[in-house]
Amino acid sequence: MQAMTTEYDFVVIGGGSGGYAAARTALEYGLKTAVIDGAETLGGVCILKGCMPSKALIESANRFRSLRRSREFGLRSGDAPSIRPNEIIARKRELIDDFAGYRQGQLQAGKFDLLRGKARFTSENEIEILPTAEAPESQPEKIQFRSACIATGSEVARIPIPGLEETGYWISDDILDAEELPDSIVVLGGGAIALEMACYLEGLGKQVTVIQRSDQLVSGADRDVALSLQEALTSRENLTVYTGTNLLQVAGDSSGQKTVRFEHGGEEKTVIADEILQALGRKPRVSDLNLEAAGVDLVPAGSHIQCDALMKTSIGHIFAAGDVCGPHEVVHIAIEQGEVAAQNAAVELGLAEKERAISYRLKLLGIFTDPQVAMVGMTEAEARESGLEVHAATYPFDDHGKSMVMGETHGFVKLIAEKDSGRLVGGAVVGPEAVELIHEIVVAMSFNATAADLAVIPHYHPTLSEIWTYPAEDLAG
């Protein structure tokens, strides 16, 4: 069949959060725009397989923990509480169908062309769209573009551990749809996805073992933050954590159980469980794009697409956004990157005047473990490594009235400020509602506030948020 050719001002590859943000912004500048997406279900990873479904499951686990702790608050929940994984998944599916339906409506509203199929560059100004198993109804076609944004996201990285592939394992997608759960599971990894799924399973009473290769959980966090989280997790009778490990071998047996052998502290250890969750990381989804034909470079010795602060790749009219380029794989950054890419594409085409550069000064990370973890800006270690002279102050939740009333006393808040100016450069929380609490510091830092500024802002009593005033006062003094 003869391939048809159409020309666009701006083509977005990938209809997830970053891609949709890029397309929406491009329309605001009057660019003739198309979005190419070959996924079986439209919506993107965050809505379908990431942020939203995982938080729905975690909410169920958190409610179950509250039931188990009812006596602590002078309450009785009757017979021993039980779980219904199939009902948890049914609730999740209902929520996700609603969220995904809204995004699908946005993509299919006709404001831009939605092209279903797999995109493959044939040159720096042409893309070939091929049918996929997920979108077999599409017809092969070629499109010309004046500018483009690659927003294809990421996929689970396959890690070369002897016996792992042969034995088989779950990834987070499997847990998010599991109507039956194993009684015991080994979680390989200690990042956000690994720990959130570990806490979901632990919260439902399953036996969980976390094996992390690096010497701390959440490898990008300050050590005091990581150790506080680990201390909280390992205080549960059904959750064990090993850090600083070397994975040796995975094997299965005739009963269906799976064994993980690893080195820890100079000793060889073995853990046996019903299932393994492989959560050792993700990689950019670029293998099918034929980037070489477009001249788009990857980061040296890496797999991410190389971009500058304008979200431009090595080819000036081709941009990227989201997990495919990093450096921080979180949704709100992907959205901003998509908006930056589209605005700068409009500048390239003479339809906008001012270029926009992205800043990661306010980079955020939130992990919905129990307790939660959240960070903004620089860690203390990053600040010192960058040459800044900083001082830090912390305050514990076990000396804070509202958290004591809530029975949520593990963890602390932390502020990091420049020594001379007192300007806040970072903050962190391990504790109750950490992912909500961190936004007070985000706002303060966005206005370049000092610790002294934060210390005098009124806070209602008793609230969790007033805890920030204590480290702020320490730094201001």
C-alpha positions in Angstrom: 0.0 0.0 0.0 1.3 3.5 -0.9 2.0 5.4 2.3 0.2 8.8 2.6 2.1 11.9 3.6 0.8 14.7 5.8 2.7 17.8 7.1 2.4 19.1 10.6 4.0 22.0 12.5 4.4 19.9 15.7 4.2 16.2 16.2 4.1 14.6 19.6 5.1 10.9 20.0 3.3 9.6 23.1 0.0 10.6 24.6 0.8 10.5 28.3 1.0 13.4 30.7 4.1 15.0 29.1 2.9 14.4 25.6 -0.6 15.7 26.2 0.8 18.8 27.9 3.0 19.5 24.9 0.2 19.1 22.4 -2.2 21.3 24.4 0.5 24.0 24.7 1.3 23.8 20.9 -2.4 24.4 20.1 -2.3 27.6 22.2 0.4 28.9 19.9 -1.6 27.9 16.8 0.6 25.0 15.7 -1.0 22.3 13.5 -0.4 19.4 15.8 -0.6 15.6 15.8 -0.2 13.1 18.6 1.0 9.6 17.8 0.2 6.8 20.2 0.1 3.1 19.6 -0.8 1.9 23.2 -3.7 -0.5 23.5 -5.4 2.0 25.9 -4.9 5.7 25.7 -4.0 7.6 28.9 -0.3 7.2 29.6 1.5 5.3 32.4 0.7 7.7 35.2 -3.1 7.2 34.8 -3.1 3.6 33.7 -0.2 1.9 35.4 1.6 4.3 37.7 0.6 7.2 40.0 -3.1 6.8 40.2 -3.7 3.1 40.4 -0.9 2.6 42.9 -2.3 5.3 45.2 -5.7 3.7 45.0 -4.3 0.4 46.2 -2.1 2.1 48.9 -5.2 3.9 50.2 -6.9 0.5 50.8 -3.8 -0.7 52.7 -3.6 2.4 54.8 -7.3 2.0 55.8 -6.6 -1.6 56.7 -3.7 -0.5 58.9 -6.0 1.8 60.7 -8.5 -1.0 61.3 -5.7 -3.1 62.8 -4.7 -0.3 65.1 -8.2 0.5 66.3 -7.7 -0.7 69.9 -4.9 1.9 70.3 -7.5 4.6 69.9 -10.1 3.0 72.2 -12.1 1.5 69.4 -13.1 -2.1 68.6 -13.6 -3.2 65.0 -15.6 -6.4 65.8 -14.3 -9.6 64.3 -10.8 -9.7 62.9 -10.7 -7.4 59.9 -10.1 -9.1 56.5 -9.1 -8.1 53.0 -10.8 -8.6 49.7 -8.1 -8.1 47.0 -10.7 -8.5 44.2 -12.8 -5.7 45.7 -9.7 -3.5 46.1 -8.9 -4.0 42.4 -12.5 -3.4 41.4 -12.5 0.0 43.1 -9.1 0.8 41.5 -10.5 -0.1 38.1 -13.5 2.1 38.5 -11.4 5.0 39.5 -8.9 4.5 36.7 -11.6 4.0 34.1 -12.9 7.5 35.1 -9.5 9.1 35.0 -8.5 7.5 31.8 -11.8 8.3 30.1 -11.3 11.9 30.8 -7.8 11.9 29.2 -9.0 9.8 26.3 -11.7 12.4 25.7 -9.0 15.1 25.7 -6.9 13.2 23.2 -9.9 12.4 20.9 -11.6 15.8 21.1 -10.4 16.7 17.6 -8.4 19.8 18.5 -5.4 18.0 17.1 -5.0 14.8 15.0 -4.6 11.6 17.0 -2.7 9.0 15.0 -2.8 5.4 16.3 0.3 3.3 15.6 4.0 3.0 16.3 6.2 6.0 15.3 9.5 5.5 13.7 11.8 8.3 12.4 12.9 8.0 8.8 14.7 11.4 8.8 14.9 14.5 11.0 11.7 15.8 9.4 9.7 12.6 8.7 8.1 9.9 10.8 6.6 6.6 9.6 3.6 5.3 11.5 3.2 1.5 11.5 0.3 -0.6 12.8 0.8 -2.4 16.1 -0.8 -5.3 17.8 -2.5 -2.8 20.1 -3.7 -0.6 17.2 -4.1 -2.9 14.3 -6.7 -0.8 12.6 -4.2 1.9 11.8 -2.8 2.2 8.2 0.9 2.7 7.4 1.6 6.3 6.6 4.4 8.9 6.6 4.1 12.4 8.0 6.3 15.4 7.6 6.9 17.7 10.6 8.6 21.0 11.2 9.1 20.3 14.9 8.5 17.3 17.2 8.5 16.2 20.8 9.4 12.7 21.9 7.4 11.7 25.0 7.3 7.9 24.9 8.0 7.4 28.6 9.7 4.4 30.1 9.5 0.7 30.5 10.7 -1.8 33.0 14.4 -2.5 32.8 15.5 -6.1 32.4 18.3 -6.8 34.9 20.9 -9.6 34.2 20.5 -11.6 37.4 21.2 -15.4 36.9 18.0 -17.3 36.9 15.7 -14.3 37.2 14.1 -14.4 33.7 13.8 -18.2 33.8 12.2 -18.2 37.2 9.8 -15.5 36.4 8.6 -12.5 38.4 6.0 -9.8 38.8 6.4 -6.2 37.9 4.4 -3.4 39.3 1.8 -3.8 36.5 1.0 -7.3 37.8 0.4 -6.1 41.4 -1.8 -3.3 40.2 -4.2 -5.9 38.7 -3.8 -8.8 41.1 -7.1 -10.0 42.5 -5.2 -12.7 44.4 -2.0 -11.9 46.3 0.8 -14.1 47.4 1.3 -14.6 51.1 5.0 -13.8 50.8 7.0 -11.8 48.3 10.6 -10.6 47.7 10.8 -7.1 46.4 14.0 -6.4 44.4 14.7 -2.7 44.6 14.6 0.2 47.1 13.2 3.1 45.1 9.8 4.7 45.0 7.9 1.9 43.1 9.5 -0.9 45.1 8.8 0.6 48.4 5.2 1.7 47.6 4.3 -1.8 46.5 6.1 -3.3 49.5 4.0 -1.1 51.8 0.9 -2.0 50.0 1.5 -5.7 50.5 2.8 -5.2 54.1 -0.3 -3.1 54.9 -2.5 -6.0 53.8 -0.6 -8.4 56.1 1.6 -10.1 53.6 5.2 -11.1 54.4 7.6 -8.8 52.5 11.3 -8.8 52.1 13.0 -5.8 50.4 16.4 -6.4 48.9 18.2 -3.2 47.8 21.5 -3.2 46.0 22.8 0.2 47.1 23.7 0.9 50.7 20.4 2.8 51.6 16.8 3.0 50.5 15.8 5.8 48.2 19.4 6.2 47.0 19.0 9.9 46.1 17.9 11.0 49.6 20.1 12.2 52.5 21.2 9.3 54.6 19.3 10.5 57.7 16.1 10.5 55.7 16.7 7.0 54.2 17.7 5.5 57.6 14.6 7.0 59.3 12.4 5.4 56.6 14.2 2.0 56.9 13.8 2.1 60.7 10.0 2.6 60.4 9.6 -0.1 57.8 11.6 -2.7 59.7 9.6 -2.0 62.9 6.8 -4.0 61.3 6.8 -7.7 62.1 6.1 -8.7 58.5 8.6 -6.5 56.6 12.4 -7.1 56.4 14.9 -4.8 54.6 18.4 -5.6 53.4 20.5 -2.8 51.9 24.0 -3.0 50.4 23.5 -6.3 48.8 24.8 -8.2 45.8 22.2 -10.3 44.1 23.6 -13.7 43.1 20.9 -16.0 41.8 17.2 -16.6 41.5 15.6 -20.1 41.3 12.3 -21.7 41.5 11.2 -25.1 42.8 8.5 -27.7 41.9 6.2 -26.3 44.6 6.1 -22.9 42.9 8.2 -21.1 45.5 11.1 -18.8 44.5 14.5 -18.4 46.1 16.7 -15.4 46.0 20.4 -15.7 46.9 22.4 -12.6 47.7 25.4 -11.3 49.7 24.8 -9.0 52.6 27.4 -7.8 55.1 30.0 -10.4 53.8 27.6 -13.3 54.2 25.5 -15.2 51.7 21.8 -15.2 52.5 18.7 -16.9 51.1 15.1 -15.7 51.1 12.3 -18.0 49.9 8.9 -16.5 49.0 5.8 -17.2 46.9 6.6 -14.5 44.4 9.2 -11.9 43.4 8.6 -8.3 42.5 11.2 -6.9 40.1 11.4 -3.2 40.8 15.0 -2.5 40.0 14.3 0.5 37.8 13.0 1.6 34.4 14.6 2.7 31.2 13.5 5.2 28.5 11.3 3.7 25.8 13.4 4.5 22.7 14.4 1.2 21.1 11.8 1.4 18.3 12.1 5.1 17.4 15.0 4.7 15.0 16.6 7.9 16.6 19.7 7.5 14.4 17.7 8.4 11.3 16.7 11.7 12.9 20.2 12.3 14.4 18.9 12.5 17.9 21.6 11.6 20.5 21.4 9.8 23.7 23.2 10.9 26.9 26.8 9.6 26.6 27.0 6.1 28.1 23.3 6.3 28.9 19.9 5.5 27.5 18.1 8.8 28.0 17.6 11.3 25.2 20.1 14.2 25.6 18.3 17.5 26.1 19.2 21.1 27.2 17.2 23.4 29.4 15.0 24.3 26.4 14.1 20.6 26.1 15.9 20.6 22.7 17.7 17.4 21.6 20.8 17.3 19.5 18.5 18.3 16.6 17.2 21.8 17.3 13.7 21.3 16.1 13.2 18.0 17.9 12.4 18.2 21.6 11.7 15.6 24.4 9.8 15.5 27.6 9.2 13.1 30.5 10.9 9.8 31.4 12.4 9.4 28.0 14.9 12.3 28.8 14.9 12.6 32.6 16.6 13.7 34.7 13.7 13.3 37.2 11.1 10.8 36.3 8.0 12.4 37.9 4.8 13.5 36.3 4.7 17.2 37.2 8.2 17.6 35.7 7.1 15.7 32.5 4.2 18.1 32.2 6.4 21.2 32.6 8.9 19.7 30.1 6.2 19.2 27.6 5.0 22.8 28.0 8.5 24.1 27.6 9.1 22.0 24.5 6.0 23.2 22.8 6.6 26.9 23.6 10.2 26.7 22.3 8.9 24.8 19.2 6.6 27.8 18.6 9.6 30.1 18.9 11.5 28.0 16.3 8.6 28.4 13.9 8.2 32.1 14.5 4.9 31.8 16.4 6.2 32.9 19.8 8.8 35.3 20.8 10.3 34.3 24.2 12.1 31.0 24.8 11.4 29.2 28.1 14.0 27.3 30.0 13.2 24.6 32.6 14.6 24.8 36.1 14.9 21.9 38.4 15.6 24.0 41.5 12.3 23.0 43.0 12.5 19.3 42.0 10.1 17.3 44.1 9.9 13.7 45.1 7.1 12.1 47.0 6.9 8.5 48.1 3.6 7.1 49.4 5.1 4.6 51.8 4.0 4.4 55.5 5.4 6.7 56.7 5.5 8.9 53.6 8.7 10.5 52.4 9.0 13.8 50.5 11.9 16.0 49.4 12.2 19.3 47.5 15.2 21.1 46.2 18.7 20.0 47.1 19.6 17.4 49.6 22.1 18.4 52.2 24.7 16.3 50.5 24.0 17.8 47.1 24.2 21.3 48.5 27.6 20.7 50.0 28.9 18.9 46.9 27.8 21.9 44.8 30.0 24.1 46.9 27.3 25.9 48.9 27.9 26.6 52.6 24.7 25.4 54.2 23.4 24.4 57.6 20.5 22.1 58.3 18.0 21.7 61.1 15.5 18.9 62.0 12.6 18.4 64.3 11.0 15.1 65.2 7.3 14.2 65.0 7.5 12.4 68.4 7.8 15.8 70.0 5.0 17.4 68.0 1.5 17.6 69.5 -0.7 16.9 66.4 1.3 13.9 65.3 1.2 12.5 68.9 -2.5 12.9 68.9 -2.7 11.1 65.5 -0.4 8.3 66.8 1.9 9.0 63.9 5.2 9.9 65.7 7.9 8.4 63.5 10.2 10.6 61.5 11.1 14.2 61.2 11.2 17.4 59.1 14.4 18.9 57.8 15.3 22.3 56.4 18.5 23.2 54.5 19.5 26.8 54.2 22.5 28.9 53.0 24.6 29.9 55.9 25.1 33.6 54.9 21.7 34.5 53.5 19.5 32.0 55.2 17.8 31.3 51.9 16.1 27.9 51.9 17.6 25.5 49.3 16.0 22.2 50.4 13.6 20.4 52.6 12.6 16.8 53.5 10.0 15.0 55.5 9.7 11.4 56.8 6.4 11.1 58.6 2.6 11.6 58.4 1.3 13.3 55.3 4.8 14.1 54.2 3.9 14.5 50.5 1.3 17.1 51.5 3.5 18.9 54.0 6.4 19.3 51.6 4.4 21.8 49.5 4.7 24.5 52.2 8.5 24.4 51.6 7.9 24.3 47.8 6.0 27.6 48.0 8.5 29.2 50.4 11.4 28.2 48.1 9.6 29.4 45.0 9.6 32.9 46.5 13.2 32.5 47.6 12.2 32.7 51.3 14.7 32.5 54.1 14.4 30.4 57.2 13.6 33.6 59.1 10.7 34.3 56.7 9.2 30.9 57.3 9.7 31.1 61.1 7.4 34.1 61.4 4.5 32.9 59.2 1.5 32.1 61.3 0.5 28.4 61.6 -2.7 27.2 63.1 -2.4 25.1 66.3 -2.6 22.1 66.5 -1.7 21.1 62.9 1.0 19.0 61.3 2.3 21.9 59.3 3.3 24.0 62.3 6.2 21.6 62.8 8.1 23.5 60.1 8.4 26.5 62.4 10.8 24.7 64.7 13.7 23.9 62.3 13.0 27.3 60.7 13.5 29.0 64.1 16.7 27.0 64.7 18.2 28.1 61.3 17.0 31.8 61.8 18.6 32.0 65.2 
